[in-house]
Amino acid sequence: MVTEFASPPSVLPARASQPGSADCQIIDRDEYCRLLICNKTLVRWDDPKSSTRGLFDPATGIRYAISEWNLFRS
């Protein structure tokens, strides 16, 4: 289930917001779509300042990120 929040939950570690950090994995469009429909409990966590879409897995503490350009390109 994906839950959407207007802003990132405050329980997330600060370093998870940095793509490329140990807590953030850059993924492709296929993986992002697979995660959207999987049965994990994921929290939607986008960063409009960097045009990045993300999903946060509270069980593992990992954020999966993709640039909007890679997600919405034709």
QUIDAFEN-V52426 format. One record per residue. OMEGA is omega in whole degrees, 0 to 359 (NA if undefined). NEAR is the number of other ideal C-beta (glycine too) atoms within 10 Angstrom. Layout:
omega->[OMEGA/OMEGA]
near->[NEAR/NEAR]
//
This chain:
omega->[177/179/182/177/178/178/181/176/184/181/182/177/183/183/179/181/182/176/180/177/182/182/183/179/175/183/178/184/180/179/178/180/178/179/179/184/180/182/174/173/182/178/178/183/182/175/183/180/180/181/181/173/182/173/181/177/183/180/182/182/182/174/177/187/175/177/179/180/179/182/188/179/182/NA]
near->[8/14/12/8/11/5/7/17/11/5/9/16/13/8/11/19/20/15/16/8/14/11/16/20/16/15/19/11/13/8/14/17/13/11/16/11/7/13/6/12/12/21/19/15/22/17/16/8/7/13/12/21/19/24/22/27/16/14/9/9/13/16/27/18/25/22/15/14/9/14/15/11/8/2]
//
